[in-house]
Amino acid sequence: MFGRCYRPAATATRVRSGIATEPTTITNYEGGVVTHPQRVVRPRTVEEIQAVLRDRDQYPGPVRPMGSFHSLTPCVSTDGTVVDMTGMDRILAIDGQAMTLTAQAGVQQIQAARALRRQDLQFVLNIEIGNLTLGSAACCQTKDALDCVEFGQISSYVTRIKWVTPAGELREASADEDPELLHFVRSSYGLCGIVYEVDFRIKPLEMVRFDYAVHDVDDLTQDHISAVIASNQSMVCWTVGRTTVVQTRNRTTDLRLQWVAGLRRRGWNHIGSYLGKKIRRYAPTPAVRDILDEGLYLFQKASYRSLSAVGGFSLYAPDKTVNYDKTLPSARYAFTFWTFPRSEWVANLKAYLEFRDRHFQQYGFRCNLPLGSYYIKHDTSSVLSYSHDGDTISLDPIHAPAESDQAQWEFFLQEFNAWAHQRGGIPLLNQSPFVERQHVVSAYGDRWTRFSAWVRAEDPEGRMLSPFFADLLSDG
């Protein structure tokens, strides 16, 4: 009945009727999350999804939907059934009058962007990770600061979602007919069922210009950041050592140094992470590793200074999206995301650098890639919007771990969580590894209580509720 089941190359899994009949192993994109479901199915129709959710014997719970699994937390993990949605990968309609795209949930953003490009159209928000599936984009919190002209969270641009409930029934919510329900489903993370079709807002294709300004962190002020935000459409910052690069985005009508965009994509997709991993693999001692890391930081700063010196570059907005499909494991990176009130960002940045340096002195670990900081505008489109109460700017430690320092990276993440929680940070359920209930309760307050109650009402028997989410939800 089903398409093909998921089978890792190194595992010989017996298959009957397209269903994995033995436990198998699935690993997320960067290798830090591993799950061992009893069943993995890859439906191609809505009816097949309904069959999975209705048959509790053949498809044991928890049932978790999966896209490209770029998530950094165990939000897909289950010892029950994984529903791989990548088999439902058709674009159903592009409406140039209503300015909407309708697609099945397994379509990747980069796939849809190419189809839109052929009609001189684009998404309103073009996120960097192009392999995000549209089903995940519709119901999970993710972001992009360089297209944050209106909102920086991609789920805010979904106008209709169709899903199969935990009981196998069909439901939908739209901005016109059920805005309050859509408000919850945009943050549902597959806890109210499996999303199978979505509508997104689109707009005409546009050119954008990226400019880079390099600052010493000690000279950076909150007033300066506020002035940058006021005079540009959007902003993201990158910090290497004690140097912060402020990258701004504005519309343009002129393509300039467009080829630089390809170098930028390759830098994130291959070069930086590859070098960071190789240093950890081949450095004979920690002292040699640290010297080589310093060289890598100099290379990163020189790259940003070069971008600043040439006056930045311009490109078509969708061209900033990166396709990670062919990135080798030797060039993959991981990150975490916590965001903070915009008005406190410079103080939090400087405090983070103190925390980072203390951690390195005490434990000998530091990240090998730039710290990202995404400016995300005030947005109440979803119940778990992390900028619900006002503008935010994040602190995103990014690291390309090797086997030799994976444990150190994970320990750093937990220490960073404690630091960020203490300073009033807001985590994401899919992009903040080792997130705990105390973190989300503190960050989301009454909205977390209401969300938890809504999830239990939508799935009273816990068909979709994995241990990861069960540990996070507030008590009923």
C-alpha positions as CSV (number, residue, x, y, z in Angstrom):
1,M,0.0,0.0,0.0
2,F,2.8,2.4,0.9
3,G,5.6,3.8,-1.2
4,R,9.0,2.7,-0.2
5,C,10.0,2.5,3.5
6,Y,13.0,4.1,5.0
7,R,16.1,1.9,5.0
8,P,19.5,3.1,6.1
9,A,22.2,2.0,3.7
10,A,24.1,0.1,6.4
11,T,21.1,-1.8,7.7
12,A,19.4,-4.8,6.0
13,T,15.8,-4.4,7.0
14,R,13.2,-6.9,5.9
15,V,10.2,-5.2,4.2
16,R,6.7,-6.5,3.9
17,S,4.1,-4.4,2.0
18,G,6.4,-1.4,2.2
19,I,6.6,-1.4,6.0
20,A,9.8,-1.9,8.0
21,T,9.2,-5.0,10.0
22,E,12.3,-4.6,12.3
23,P,13.4,-1.7,14.4
24,T,15.6,0.6,12.3
25,T,17.9,3.6,12.9
26,I,17.3,7.2,11.8
27,T,19.8,10.0,12.4
28,N,19.2,13.7,12.0
29,Y,21.1,15.8,9.5
30,E,24.2,16.7,11.7
31,G,24.3,13.3,13.5
32,G,23.6,14.4,17.0
33,V,20.1,12.9,17.3
34,V,19.5,9.2,16.7
35,T,16.1,7.3,17.0
36,H,15.1,3.7,16.7
37,P,11.5,3.3,15.6
38,Q,9.7,0.0,15.2
39,R,8.1,1.1,12.0
40,V,9.0,3.7,9.4
41,V,6.5,4.4,6.6
42,R,6.6,6.7,3.6
43,P,3.0,7.5,2.6
44,R,2.1,9.0,-0.8
45,T,-1.6,9.7,-0.1
46,V,-3.7,11.2,2.6
47,E,-5.5,7.9,2.9
48,E,-2.3,6.1,3.8
49,I,-1.6,8.6,6.6
50,Q,-5.1,7.9,7.9
51,A,-4.5,4.1,7.8
52,V,-1.4,4.5,9.9
53,L,-3.0,6.6,12.6
54,R,-6.1,4.3,12.8
55,D,-4.2,1.1,13.0
56,R,-2.6,1.0,16.5
57,D,-1.5,-2.6,16.3
58,Q,0.4,-2.4,13.0
59,Y,1.7,1.2,13.7
60,P,2.4,1.5,17.4
61,G,2.7,4.9,19.0
62,P,4.1,7.4,19.6
63,V,3.6,8.3,15.9
64,R,5.9,11.1,14.8
65,P,6.0,12.8,11.4
66,M,9.3,13.5,9.8
67,G,10.5,15.9,7.1
68,S,14.2,16.3,6.3
69,F,15.1,15.9,10.0
70,H,17.3,19.0,10.3
71,S,15.9,19.4,13.8
72,L,18.5,19.5,16.6
73,T,16.3,18.0,19.3
74,P,14.5,14.6,19.5
75,C,11.2,16.0,18.2
76,V,11.0,13.2,15.7
77,S,12.3,10.5,18.0
78,T,10.1,7.6,18.9
79,D,10.3,3.8,19.6
80,G,6.9,3.6,17.8
81,T,6.3,4.8,14.3
82,V,7.9,7.4,12.1
83,V,5.9,8.8,9.2
84,D,8.4,10.0,6.6
85,M,6.5,12.7,4.7
86,T,9.0,13.2,1.9
87,G,7.0,10.9,-0.3
88,M,4.3,13.6,-0.5
89,D,6.3,16.1,-2.5
90,R,4.0,17.6,-5.1
91,I,3.4,21.3,-5.7
92,L,-0.4,21.5,-6.2
93,A,-0.9,25.1,-7.3
94,I,0.8,28.5,-7.7
95,D,-1.8,31.3,-7.7
96,G,-0.3,34.5,-9.1
97,Q,-3.5,36.4,-8.4
98,A,-4.0,35.4,-4.8
99,M,-0.2,35.2,-4.3
100,T,-0.3,31.8,-2.7
101,L,1.5,28.4,-3.2
102,T,-0.3,25.2,-2.3
103,A,1.9,22.1,-1.8
104,Q,2.1,18.8,-0.1
105,A,3.9,18.7,3.2
106,G,7.0,16.8,1.9
107,V,8.0,19.5,-0.6
108,Q,11.3,21.1,0.4
109,Q,11.6,24.9,0.5
110,I,14.3,24.9,-2.2
111,Q,12.2,22.7,-4.5
112,A,9.2,25.1,-4.2
113,A,11.5,28.1,-4.6
114,R,12.7,26.8,-8.0
115,A,9.1,26.4,-9.2
116,L,8.2,29.9,-8.0
117,R,11.3,31.3,-9.7
118,R,10.2,30.0,-13.1
119,Q,7.2,32.4,-12.7
120,D,9.2,35.3,-11.3
121,L,7.8,34.7,-7.9
122,Q,9.3,33.8,-4.5
123,F,8.4,33.1,-0.9
124,V,7.9,36.1,1.4
125,L,10.5,34.6,3.7
126,N,13.4,32.7,2.1
127,I,15.2,30.8,4.9
128,E,18.8,29.7,4.8
129,I,18.1,26.0,5.3
130,G,16.6,25.1,1.9
131,N,15.9,21.5,2.8
132,L,13.2,22.4,5.3
133,T,10.0,20.7,4.3
134,L,6.9,22.9,4.0
135,G,4.9,20.7,6.4
136,S,7.6,21.3,9.1
137,A,7.8,25.0,8.1
138,A,4.0,25.4,8.7
139,C,3.9,23.9,12.2
140,C,7.3,24.4,13.8
141,Q,9.1,27.6,14.9
142,T,12.0,28.5,12.6
143,K,13.5,31.7,11.4
144,D,15.4,33.9,9.0
145,A,16.6,37.4,9.9
146,L,17.7,38.5,6.4
147,D,14.2,38.4,5.0
148,C,12.6,39.6,8.2
149,V,11.0,42.7,6.6
150,E,7.5,41.8,8.0
151,F,8.0,38.7,10.1
152,G,11.0,36.5,10.7
153,Q,9.2,33.2,11.4
154,I,8.2,31.2,8.4
155,S,5.0,29.7,9.9
156,S,3.6,33.2,10.1
157,Y,3.2,33.1,6.3
158,V,1.2,29.9,6.2
159,T,-2.5,30.8,5.4
160,R,-4.0,27.3,5.4
161,I,-3.0,23.9,6.9
162,K,-4.6,20.6,6.4
163,W,-3.8,17.6,8.6
164,V,-4.9,14.1,9.7
165,T,-5.8,14.0,13.4
166,P,-4.5,11.4,15.8
167,A,-7.8,9.5,15.3
168,G,-7.3,9.5,11.5
169,E,-9.9,12.2,10.7
170,L,-9.3,15.1,8.3
171,R,-9.2,18.7,9.5
172,E,-8.0,22.1,8.3
173,A,-7.6,25.6,9.6
174,S,-7.1,28.9,7.7
175,A,-6.4,32.5,8.4
176,D,-9.8,33.5,7.0
177,E,-12.0,30.9,8.6
178,D,-10.2,29.6,11.8
179,P,-7.6,32.1,12.8
180,E,-7.5,31.1,16.4
181,L,-7.1,27.4,15.5
182,L,-4.4,28.3,13.0
183,H,-2.7,30.3,15.8
184,F,-2.2,27.0,17.6
185,V,-1.5,24.7,14.7
186,R,1.4,26.9,13.5
187,S,3.2,25.9,16.7
188,S,1.9,22.3,16.9
189,Y,5.1,20.3,16.0
190,G,3.0,17.4,14.8
191,L,1.3,17.0,18.2
192,C,-2.2,17.5,16.8
193,G,-1.7,15.1,14.0
194,I,0.2,14.9,10.7
195,V,0.2,17.9,8.3
196,Y,-0.2,16.9,4.7
197,E,-1.0,20.1,2.8
198,V,-0.2,23.8,3.2
199,D,-0.8,27.2,1.6
200,F,2.0,29.8,1.9
201,R,2.0,33.5,0.9
202,I,4.3,34.4,-2.0
203,K,5.3,37.6,-3.7
204,P,7.1,38.8,-6.9
205,L,10.8,38.0,-7.2
206,E,13.0,40.7,-5.8
207,M,16.7,41.6,-5.6
208,V,18.3,42.3,-2.2
209,R,21.6,43.8,-1.2
210,F,23.7,42.6,1.7
211,D,26.2,45.0,3.4
212,Y,28.7,44.2,6.1
213,A,30.1,46.5,8.9
214,V,32.8,45.2,11.2
215,H,33.0,46.3,14.9
216,D,35.0,45.6,17.9
217,V,32.6,44.2,20.5
218,D,33.8,46.6,23.2
219,D,32.8,49.5,21.0
220,L,29.3,48.1,20.2
221,T,26.4,49.9,21.8
222,Q,22.7,49.2,22.0
223,D,22.0,52.6,20.5
224,H,24.0,51.7,17.5
225,I,22.1,48.5,16.9
226,S,18.9,50.4,17.2
227,A,20.0,52.8,14.6
228,V,21.0,50.0,12.3
229,I,17.6,48.4,12.7
230,A,15.9,51.7,12.1
231,S,17.8,52.4,8.8
232,N,17.7,49.0,7.2
233,Q,15.0,46.4,6.3
234,S,16.6,43.6,8.4
235,M,19.8,42.6,10.2
236,V,21.8,39.6,11.4
237,C,25.1,39.7,13.3
238,W,28.1,37.4,13.3
239,T,30.6,37.4,16.1
240,V,34.1,35.8,15.9
241,G,36.3,36.3,18.9
242,R,35.6,39.8,20.0
243,T,34.7,41.1,16.5
244,T,31.0,41.5,15.5
245,V,30.0,41.8,11.9
246,V,26.6,43.6,11.4
247,Q,25.1,42.3,8.1
248,T,22.1,44.3,6.8
249,R,19.6,43.6,4.0
250,N,17.8,46.1,1.8
251,R,15.9,45.9,-1.5
252,T,17.8,46.9,-4.6
253,T,17.3,47.0,-8.4
254,D,20.9,46.3,-9.3
255,L,22.8,43.0,-9.2
256,R,26.3,43.6,-8.0
257,L,29.0,40.9,-7.4
258,Q,26.3,38.3,-7.5
259,W,29.0,35.5,-7.7
260,V,29.9,36.3,-4.1
261,A,26.6,34.7,-3.1
262,G,27.9,31.4,-4.4
263,L,31.1,31.7,-2.3
264,R,29.0,32.6,0.8
265,R,26.8,29.5,0.3
266,R,29.9,27.3,-0.2
267,G,31.5,28.8,2.9
268,W,28.5,27.7,5.1
269,N,27.8,24.5,3.2
270,H,31.4,23.1,3.1
271,I,34.5,25.1,3.9
272,G,34.1,26.5,7.5
273,S,32.6,23.3,9.0
274,Y,35.1,21.1,7.1
275,L,38.1,22.9,8.4
276,G,36.7,23.0,11.9
277,K,36.2,19.2,11.9
278,K,39.6,18.5,10.4
279,I,41.3,20.5,13.0
280,R,39.7,18.5,15.7
281,R,40.4,15.2,14.0
282,Y,44.1,15.7,13.2
283,A,45.5,18.1,15.8
284,P,47.9,16.0,17.9
285,T,47.4,18.0,21.1
286,P,44.9,20.5,22.5
287,A,47.6,23.2,22.3
288,V,48.0,22.6,18.6
289,R,44.2,22.5,18.1
290,D,43.9,25.9,19.8
291,I,46.5,27.4,17.6
292,L,44.8,26.1,14.5
293,D,41.5,27.4,15.7
294,E,43.0,30.8,16.1
295,G,44.0,30.6,12.4
296,L,40.5,29.6,11.5
297,Y,39.1,32.6,13.4
298,L,41.5,34.9,11.5
299,F,40.3,33.4,8.2
300,Q,36.6,34.0,9.2
301,K,37.3,37.6,10.2
302,A,39.2,38.2,7.0
303,S,36.3,36.9,5.0
304,Y,33.9,39.3,6.6
305,R,36.4,42.2,6.3
306,S,36.7,41.5,2.6
307,L,32.9,41.6,2.2
308,S,32.9,44.9,4.0
309,A,35.7,46.3,1.9
310,V,34.1,45.5,-1.4
311,G,30.8,47.1,-0.3
312,G,28.8,43.8,0.0
313,F,26.9,42.3,-2.8
314,S,23.4,41.8,-4.2
315,L,21.4,38.8,-5.4
316,Y,17.9,37.5,-6.0
317,A,16.4,36.9,-2.5
318,P,15.9,33.1,-3.0
319,D,19.6,32.7,-4.0
320,K,20.7,33.1,-0.3
321,T,19.0,29.7,0.5
322,V,21.5,26.9,0.9
323,N,20.9,23.3,-0.3
324,Y,22.5,21.0,2.2
325,D,21.4,17.8,0.5
326,K,24.8,17.0,-0.9
327,T,26.8,18.2,2.1
328,L,29.1,15.5,3.3
329,P,29.1,14.5,7.0
330,S,32.6,15.9,7.1
331,A,31.3,19.4,6.4
332,R,28.1,19.5,8.6
333,Y,27.6,21.8,11.6
334,A,25.2,22.0,14.5
335,F,23.9,25.0,16.5
336,T,21.5,26.1,19.2
337,F,19.0,28.9,19.3
338,W,18.0,31.1,22.2
339,T,16.6,34.6,21.7
340,F,16.4,37.6,24.0
341,P,14.7,41.0,24.1
342,R,16.1,43.3,21.4
343,S,16.8,46.1,24.0
344,E,19.1,43.8,26.0
345,W,21.0,42.2,23.1
346,V,24.4,44.0,23.4
347,A,24.5,43.4,27.1
348,N,23.7,39.8,26.6
349,L,26.2,39.5,23.8
350,K,29.0,40.8,26.0
351,A,27.9,38.6,28.9
352,Y,27.9,35.6,26.6
353,L,31.4,36.2,25.5
354,E,32.4,36.2,29.2
355,F,30.6,32.9,29.7
356,R,32.2,31.5,26.5
357,D,35.7,32.5,27.7
358,R,35.2,31.1,31.2
359,H,34.0,27.9,29.8
360,F,37.0,27.6,27.5
361,Q,39.4,28.3,30.4
362,Q,37.7,25.8,32.6
363,Y,36.9,23.0,30.2
364,G,39.1,23.6,27.1
365,F,36.1,23.8,24.7
366,R,35.0,26.6,22.4
367,C,32.9,26.7,19.2
368,N,34.7,26.8,15.9
369,L,32.2,28.8,13.8
370,P,30.8,32.3,14.2
371,L,28.1,33.1,16.8
372,G,24.9,34.0,14.9
373,S,22.5,36.6,16.1
374,Y,19.1,36.9,14.3
375,Y,16.9,40.0,14.6
376,I,13.3,38.8,14.6
377,K,10.4,41.3,14.7
378,H,7.4,41.3,17.0
379,D,5.1,38.6,15.9
380,T,1.9,37.2,17.5
381,S,1.0,34.9,14.6
382,S,1.4,31.7,16.6
383,V,0.9,30.7,20.2
384,L,4.6,29.8,20.7
385,S,6.0,32.7,18.7
386,Y,9.3,33.5,20.4
387,S,8.9,37.2,19.5
388,H,5.3,37.3,20.8
389,D,6.1,39.9,23.4
390,G,8.3,42.2,21.3
391,D,11.3,42.3,19.0
392,T,14.1,39.8,19.8
393,I,17.7,39.1,18.8
394,S,19.2,35.7,19.3
395,L,22.4,34.2,20.4
396,D,23.2,31.1,18.4
397,P,26.4,29.3,19.2
398,I,27.4,27.3,16.0
399,H,29.9,24.4,16.0
400,A,31.1,21.7,13.7
401,P,31.7,18.8,16.1
402,A,34.0,15.9,15.5
403,E,33.8,12.6,17.3
404,S,36.6,13.7,19.6
405,D,34.6,16.7,21.0
406,Q,31.0,15.7,20.6
407,A,30.6,15.1,24.3
408,Q,32.3,18.5,25.0
409,W,29.9,20.2,22.6
410,E,26.9,18.6,24.3
411,F,28.1,19.6,27.7
412,F,28.6,23.2,26.5
413,L,25.1,23.2,25.2
414,Q,23.7,22.2,28.6
415,E,25.8,24.9,30.3
416,F,24.7,27.5,27.8
417,N,21.0,26.5,28.4
418,A,21.5,27.2,32.1
419,W,23.1,30.5,31.3
420,A,20.5,31.6,28.8
421,H,17.6,30.5,31.0
422,Q,19.0,32.5,33.9
423,R,19.1,35.6,31.6
424,G,15.5,35.2,30.5
425,G,16.2,33.6,27.1
426,I,13.6,31.9,24.9
427,P,14.4,28.5,23.4
428,L,12.8,26.6,20.5
429,L,11.5,23.1,20.8
430,N,13.3,21.9,17.6
431,Q,16.5,24.1,17.6
432,S,17.6,24.2,21.3
433,P,19.2,20.9,22.2
434,F,18.6,19.7,25.8
435,V,15.7,22.0,26.3
436,E,13.8,21.3,29.5
437,R,10.4,22.0,30.9
438,Q,11.6,24.7,33.3
439,H,13.1,26.5,30.2
440,V,9.8,26.6,28.2
441,V,7.6,27.3,31.2
442,S,9.7,30.3,32.1
443,A,10.0,31.5,28.5
444,Y,6.4,31.1,27.3
445,G,4.5,31.5,30.6
446,D,0.7,31.2,30.3
447,R,1.0,30.5,26.6
448,W,2.8,27.3,27.4
449,T,0.1,26.3,29.8
450,R,-2.6,27.0,27.2
451,F,-0.6,25.1,24.5
452,S,-0.1,22.1,26.7
453,A,-3.9,22.0,27.5
454,W,-4.7,22.3,23.8
455,V,-2.4,19.4,22.8
456,R,-4.0,17.1,25.4
457,A,-7.4,18.1,24.1
458,E,-6.5,17.4,20.5
459,D,-4.8,14.1,21.3
460,P,-6.3,12.8,24.6
461,E,-4.9,9.3,24.1
462,G,-1.4,10.6,23.4
463,R,-1.1,9.0,20.0
464,M,1.5,11.6,18.8
465,L,3.0,12.3,22.2
466,S,6.6,11.2,22.4
467,P,8.6,11.2,25.7
468,F,10.5,14.3,24.6
469,F,7.3,16.3,24.3
470,A,5.6,14.6,27.3
471,D,8.5,15.8,29.5
472,L,8.1,19.4,28.2
473,L,4.3,19.8,28.5
474,S,2.9,21.4,31.6
475,D,0.9,19.1,33.9
476,G,-2.8,18.7,33.0
